[in-house]
Amino acid sequence: MARLISVYPIADENTKALPVKALDLAVAFYQRVLGFSTTSRSAEAAALMRDDVQVGLVVHRAHDPGRAGSLALEVDDLEDLHDELTRAGGRPGEFGVDEWDGRAHRTFFLREEENGYCYCFYQPVG
């Protein structure tokens, strides 16, 4: 099983308080597709964790999925995670290579439709 190493916002999102329309649906996606476990939960918020990565979800009923941001998640085995997400019912995109901070990274993307978030999974090349 692939291991998540870190998470970074690509836009101005707060990874500890991502706005979602409905908490139950969002938590289910993180658990079922992304493999996270819930570490705490209230009626309006949840904290989830997988390996070294923690994210928080907060209900914001006026959340507009068309304006949702993106998250970059570093992973130790990109191919294994791609396979895992596919088996879990996700629809990860094709592999590519992107460069930032002067380094090349293998990547693929996955979009979550309900809240509009785009996840960039990556592993440094070399």
Secondary structure, 3 states (H helix, E strand, C coil): CCCEEEEEECCCCCCCCEEECCHHHHHHHHHHCCCCEEEEECCCEEEEEECCEEEEEEECCCCCHHHCCEEEEEECCHHHHHHHHHHCCCCCCCCEEEEECCEEEEEEEEECCCCCCEEEEEEECC
